[in-house]
Amino acid sequence: MEEKRSRIQLLPMEEARKIAAGEVIDRPAGLIREFIDNAIDAGSTLIEVNIEAGGSRRIEVIDDGSGMDREDLELCWKTHATSKIRSMNDLKYAETLGFRGEALAAAAEVSHLEILTSTGGRDAWRLEVGPGETVKPQVEQTRRIKGTSVRTTDLFDTIPVRKRFLKRDFSEANQCKLTFIDKALAFPGIGFRFTQDKKLKICLPPVSSRKERFTAALLHRDEGIFLHEISASGNGFTVTIVLGGYELSRNDRRQQFVFANGRRIHDFSLLQALEYGVQGWFPNSTHPIGAIYVDIDPAMADFNIHPAKREVRFTDPGTIHHRVTQTIRDFVRHRNLAMGKQYREEDTEPDLQNSLNFSKESKGPFGYWKKNDPSIDTIRLAREALESPFNQSYNAPESDALSWAADPSSLYNLKYAGRLFDLFIMVEQDNRLFIIDQHAAHERLLYEEFLAKPIPKQELLVPIPFGTESEEEDRFLEMRQEELSKLGVFIEADNGFWRVEALPAVWRLGDTETVKAILNLKDAGENIAEHWAATLSCHSAIKDGEYLDESAALALAEAALKLPVPRCPHGRPLWFEISREELFRCVKRI
């Protein structure tokens, strides 16, 4: 009778160790991450990384840290050998980058490992161990200055299935470089050097600020002037944010980083907070560059939920998210208000890091403008349409709804210079020419109006029924129903579906676009009012090609040039200025 064989088998210890090591070290960059962590924990002031053939042939990390004595060296390569914790309870308070004692053991399972170390620069020791080694390796005396060198060769030679999935040397080397930069960004006070195939690629001397390190590691030197460093704090945590101005905007998010207690982590929520904070200040489809550094009490975070420590679980993530968003939003608004003031003043940019307490009264190019103040009436664009902006729409050219307030040129010596490409208004003032985007300018003015007062809603004769596609959308509508009503959107639940009962009086989109716009607000976070005001103003503003007569164009120009922030709600500039001297230089008259 054939013996029945169980489908579940215990793996041999040697195979289990290799598989476990492969979870920690999945590619050369994984070794570099672990070795640099150990070097930082050892108190190093200089760390050098050398790789060959994308790291598969050789990886070496050299530091000037505390080093190890002979006894520690004999133990360090064994599984879960660590100097950083003694029990599970210690994980709650671990402040080091490494703590599980798995890096060197994993390296020994997947490569040939060599360690040279010295605690004082006199007695130095060398250990060499290969994959699957069962006999205790011998420790030999050698020479080395204080610190440790960890070298691996022939990565994954004994695990062909893992080696087969490595990419080309160029791609693996690039991943090693990105991991190296992550560590360098987190520790600006440490010097870092990266050598690839015996050629020095990156040299980062120690610096005093995270902003300086970000500039040196990722930007051209002259771009650093557009980088800012701001900070905030909360109960048990502090946040430092390195943020690029819109001068450094990018088409992707590759230069956005989040660090927690020195670790680069994947945290969508905090990256989202970065985007929320700059909302309305960057042109469409562009993104800020920057890094969020969270320094938090270890008892308030769990760093042990991912094999490579790439994720962290915070006890109160909502508070950190809110603090980041609000700090960035305040700073960006302050910076843009200050820059708007400078368009007419030649003083230098104020120190925006030291104070985020900006005045509610802000100066634009042609005068003062105060938000939520009755004096906002003085910059309304239309005698009819914008005095009651919720009751009329613009139908050019038959309607005269946009007959703007008369003779602004008498106040600011503006002179109408014409139209350009059916979109731009040109006005002269003294020896300057302003080219104004009529849609963007009108959009910003409407945006400020929508935020300054409640948005009247209009009941629909025929409600718009719609369904949701996820529980997340249902939760959003239930939780924000009252807030949506204040924004002019009244919705009600209806037997598992929803109905739109009322919309802002200026709303002009069809049913499908309306539902989509409402549901898109779930991604606006805390900025739901600003996001909705931006949507309303975009659809209500004058469009490309719509005609304005001279008096209307002058009034719009005056209103736009009085705004403290010369950008539309989506971040595009409202106008461009060129001086008489600059123009004369262009045509070689000077």
Residue pairs with C-beta under 8 A, 6 or more apart in sequence:
11 19
14 132
17 79
17 105
17 109
18 109
18 110
18 131
18 132
18 158
18 159
20 102
20 106
20 109
21 105
21 106
21 107
21 109
21 110
22 110
22 159
22 162
23 307
24 30
24 34
24 102
24 103
24 106
24 307
24 308
25 31
25 34
25 106
25 107
25 110
26 162
27 55
27 166
27 172
27 175
28 51
28 54
28 55
28 56
28 59
28 155
28 166
28 172
28 175
28 176
29 55
29 172
29 175
29 176
29 178
29 179
30 308
31 55
31 59
31 103
31 107
31 111
31 152
31 155
32 49
32 51
32 55
32 59
32 61
32 176
32 179
32 180
33 179
33 182
33 183
33 308
34 98
34 103
34 106
34 107
35 49
35 59
35 61
35 103
35 107
35 150
36 47
36 49
36 61
36 179
36 180
36 183
37 97
37 98
37 103
37 183
38 97
38 98
38 103
38 104
38 148
38 150
39 47
39 61
39 63
39 65
39 148
40 47
40 97
40 183
40 187
40 190
40 262
41 65
41 84
41 96
41 97
41 98
42 63
42 65
42 66
42 67
42 147
42 148
43 65
43 66
44 63
44 64
44 65
44 147
44 190
45 64
45 189
45 190
45 191
45 206
46 63
46 64
46 190
46 191
46 192
46 193
47 61
47 62
47 63
47 183
47 190
47 191
47 192
47 193
48 60
48 61
48 62
48 63
48 192
48 193
48 194
48 195
49 59
49 60
49 61
49 62
49 176
49 180
49 192
49 193
49 194
49 195
50 58
50 59
50 60
50 61
50 62
50 195
50 196
50 198
51 58
51 59
51 60
51 173
51 176
51 195
51 196
51 197
52 58
52 196
52 197
52 198
53 169
53 197
54 166
54 167
54 168
54 169
54 170
54 171
54 172
54 173
54 176
55 155
55 172
55 173
55 176
56 154
56 155
56 156
56 163
56 166
56 169
56 172
57 153
57 154
57 155
58 151
58 152
58 153
59 151
59 152
59 155
59 176
60 149
60 150
60 151
60 152
61 149
61 150
62 147
62 148
62 149
63 147
63 148
63 149
64 145
64 146
64 147
65 146
65 147
65 148
66 119
66 146
66 147
67 117
67 118
67 119
67 120
67 146
67 147
67 148
68 76
68 117
68 119
68 125
68 148
69 119
69 123
69 125
70 123
70 125
70 139
72 83
73 115
73 117
73 125
73 127
73 139
74 127
74 136
74 139
75 81
76 104
76 115
77 104
77 105
77 107
77 108
77 113
77 115
77 127
77 129
77 137
78 105
79 101
79 102
79 105
80 100
80 101
80 102
80 105
81 101
81 104
81 105
82 98
82 99
82 100
82 101
84 90
84 94
84 96
84 98
84 99
84 101
85 91
85 94
85 99
85 100
90 99
91 99
91 302
91 303
91 304
92 298
92 299
93 298
93 299
94 298
94 303
95 261
95 298
97 262
97 263
97 309
100 304
104 113
104 115
104 150
107 113
107 150
107 152
108 129
108 130
108 131
108 133
109 131
109 132
110 131
110 155
110 156
110 158
110 159
110 162
111 131
111 152
111 153
111 154
111 155
111 156
111 157
112 128
112 129
112 130
112 131
112 152
112 153
112 154
113 128
113 129
113 130
113 150
113 151
113 152
114 126
114 127
114 128
114 150
114 151
114 152
114 153
115 126
115 127
115 128
115 148
115 149
115 150
115 151
116 124
116 125
116 126
116 142
116 144
116 148
116 149
116 151
117 124
117 125
117 144
117 147
117 148
117 149
118 124
118 125
118 144
118 145
118 146
118 147
118 148
119 146
120 146
121 144
121 145
121 146
123 141
124 141
124 142
124 143
124 144
125 139
125 140
125 141
125 142
126 139
126 140
126 141
126 142
127 137
127 138
127 139
127 140
128 137
129 137
131 157
131 158
132 158
155 163
156 162
156 163
156 166
157 163
166 172
173 196
173 197
176 196
177 194
177 196
177 201
177 202
180 192
180 194
180 202
181 202
181 217
181 218
182 257
182 264
183 192
183 264
184 190
184 192
184 202
184 204
184 213
184 217
185 210
185 213
185 214
185 217
185 257
185 259
185 264
185 291
186 259
186 262
186 263
186 264
186 293
187 262
188 206
188 207
188 208
188 209
188 210
188 212
188 213
189 206
189 207
189 208
190 206
191 204
191 205
191 206
192 202
192 203
192 204
193 200
193 202
193 203
193 204
194 200
194 201
194 202
194 203
195 201
202 217
204 213
204 216
204 217
205 216
207 213
207 216
209 229
210 229
210 240
210 242
210 291
210 293
211 224
211 227
211 228
211 229
211 242
212 224
214 227
214 242
214 290
214 291
215 221
215 223
215 224
215 227
218 255
218 289
219 227
219 248
223 244
223 247
223 248
226 244
226 245
226 247
226 248
227 242
227 243
227 244
227 245
227 248
228 242
228 243
228 244
228 245
228 331
228 335
228 352
228 353
229 240
229 241
229 242
229 243
229 353
230 240
230 241
230 243
230 327
230 328
230 331
230 352
230 353
230 356
231 238
231 239
231 240
231 241
231 327
231 353
232 238
232 239
232 241
232 323
232 324
232 326
232 327
233 239
233 323
234 319
234 320
234 323
235 319
236 296
236 297
236 299
236 300
237 294
237 295
237 296
237 297
237 300
237 320
238 294
238 295
239 292
239 293
239 294
239 295
239 320
239 323
239 324
239 327
240 292
240 293
240 295
241 274
241 290
241 291
241 292
241 293
241 324
241 327
241 328
241 331
242 290
242 291
242 293
243 274
243 278
243 288
243 289
243 290
243 328
243 331
243 332
244 255
244 288
244 289
244 290
245 335
246 278
246 281
246 282
246 283
246 286
246 288
246 571
248 288
248 289
249 282
249 283
249 286
249 287
249 288
249 289
250 286
250 287
250 288
250 289
251 285
251 286
251 287
252 287
253 271
253 287
255 289
255 290
256 271
256 274
256 287
256 288
256 289
256 290
256 291
257 264
257 290
257 291
257 292
258 264
258 265
258 266
258 267
258 270
258 271
258 291
258 292
258 294
259 265
259 291
259 292
259 293
259 294
260 267
260 294
260 296
260 301
260 303
260 312
261 294
261 295
261 296
261 298
261 301
261 303
263 303
263 309
263 310
263 312
264 310
265 309
265 310
265 311
265 312
266 310
266 311
267 311
267 312
269 317
269 321
270 292
270 294
270 320
270 321
270 324
271 292
272 321
272 525
273 292
273 321
273 322
273 324
273 325
273 328
273 525
274 288
274 290
274 292
274 324
274 328
275 287
275 288
276 325
276 328
276 329
276 524
276 525
276 526
276 527
277 324
277 325
277 326
277 327
277 328
277 329
277 331
277 332
278 288
278 328
278 329
278 332
279 329
279 524
279 527
279 530
279 531
280 530
280 534
280 567
280 569
280 570
280 571
281 332
281 333
281 336
281 567
281 571
282 288
282 571
283 570
283 571
283 572
284 570
284 571
284 572
286 571
292 324
294 320
296 314
296 320
300 314
300 315
300 316
301 312
301 313
301 314
301 315
302 312
302 313
303 309
303 312
305 311
305 312
305 313
314 320
321 525
322 526
325 525
325 526
325 527
326 526
327 356
329 527
330 356
330 358
331 352
331 356
333 358
333 565
334 352
334 355
334 356
334 358
335 352
336 564
336 565
336 567
337 358
337 362
337 564
337 565
338 349
338 350
338 352
338 358
339 349
340 362
340 363
340 364
340 365
340 563
340 564
340 565
340 566
341 362
341 363
341 364
341 564
342 349
343 364
343 365
343 566
343 577
344 363
344 365
344 366
360 370
360 371
360 372
361 368
361 369
361 370
362 368
362 369
362 370
362 371
362 564
362 565
363 369
363 564
364 561
364 562
364 563
364 564
364 565
364 566
365 561
365 562
365 566
366 412
366 429
366 558
366 561
366 562
367 412
367 562
369 375
369 376
369 379
369 562
369 563
369 564
370 376
371 448
371 451
371 452
372 452
376 448
376 449
376 452
377 387
379 445
379 558
379 559
379 562
379 563
380 386
380 387
380 405
380 445
380 449
380 559
381 402
381 404
381 405
381 442
381 445
381 552
381 555
381 556
381 559
382 389
382 401
382 402
382 403
382 404
383 403
383 404
383 405
384 392
384 400
384 401
384 402
384 403
385 392
385 393
385 394
385 401
385 402
386 402
386 445
386 446
386 449
389 446
389 449
389 506
389 540
390 455
390 456
390 504
390 505
390 506
391 505
392 401
393 401
393 506
393 508
393 540
394 401
394 402
394 542
394 546
395 401
396 402
396 542
396 546
396 547
396 548
397 547
402 542
402 548
402 552
403 551
403 552
404 551
404 552
404 554
404 555
404 556
405 555
406 551
406 555
407 551
408 414
408 554
408 555
408 557
408 558
409 415
409 416
409 554
409 558
411 558
412 429
412 558
412 561
413 429
413 430
414 427
414 428
414 429
414 554
414 557
414 558
415 427
415 428
415 429
416 425
416 426
416 427
416 550
416 553
416 554
417 426
417 427
417 428
417 433
418 426
419 425
419 426
419 548
419 553
420 426
420 435
422 544
422 545
422 547
423 437
423 438
423 439
423 544
423 545
424 435
424 436
424 437
424 438
425 435
425 436
425 438
425 441
425 548
425 553
425 556
425 557
426 433
426 434
426 435
426 436
427 433
427 434
427 436
427 553
427 554
427 557
428 434
431 579
431 580
431 581
432 577
432 578
432 579
432 580
433 577
433 578
433 579
433 580
433 583
434 557
434 561
434 575
434 576
434 577
435 575
435 576
435 577
435 578
436 556
436 557
436 560
436 561
436 574
436 575
437 568
437 572
437 573
437 574
437 575
438 542
438 546
438 548
438 553
438 556
439 541
439 542
439 543
439 544
439 568
440 541
440 567
440 568
440 572
440 573
440 574
441 556
441 557
441 559
441 560
441 563
441 568
441 574
441 575
442 537
442 541
442 542
442 556
443 537
443 538
443 541
443 568
443 569
443 570
444 537
444 560
444 563
444 565
444 567
444 568
444 569
444 574
445 537
445 559
445 560
445 563
446 536
446 537
446 540
446 541
447 533
447 534
447 536
447 537
447 568
447 569
448 563
450 532
450 533
450 536
450 537
451 529
451 530
451 533
454 486
455 486
455 487
455 488
455 504
455 536
456 488
456 504
456 505
457 485
457 488
457 489
457 490
457 502
457 503
457 504
457 505
458 502
458 503
458 504
458 505
458 507
459 490
459 501
459 502
460 500
460 501
460 502
460 503
463 499
463 500
463 501
464 499
464 500
464 511
464 514
464 515
465 494
465 497
465 498
465 499
466 497
466 498
466 499
466 500
466 511
466 515
467 496
467 497
467 498
468 474
468 477
468 498
468 519
472 522
473 519
473 522
476 519
476 521
476 522
477 484
477 491
477 493
477 498
478 493
480 521
480 522
480 528
481 491
483 528
483 529
484 490
484 491
484 518
484 521
487 504
487 528
487 529
487 532
488 502
488 503
488 504
488 505
488 507
489 500
489 502
489 503
489 504
489 518
489 532
490 500
490 501
490 502
490 503
491 498
491 499
491 500
491 501
491 518
492 498
492 499
492 501
500 514
500 515
500 518
503 514
504 536
506 536
506 539
506 540
507 514
507 536
507 539
508 539
508 540
509 517
509 539
517 535
521 528
521 531
521 532
524 530
524 531
524 532
530 569
533 569
534 569
534 570
537 569
538 569
538 570
542 548
548 556
560 566
560 574
560 575
561 575
563 574
566 573
566 574
566 575
567 573
567 574
568 574
581 590
584 590
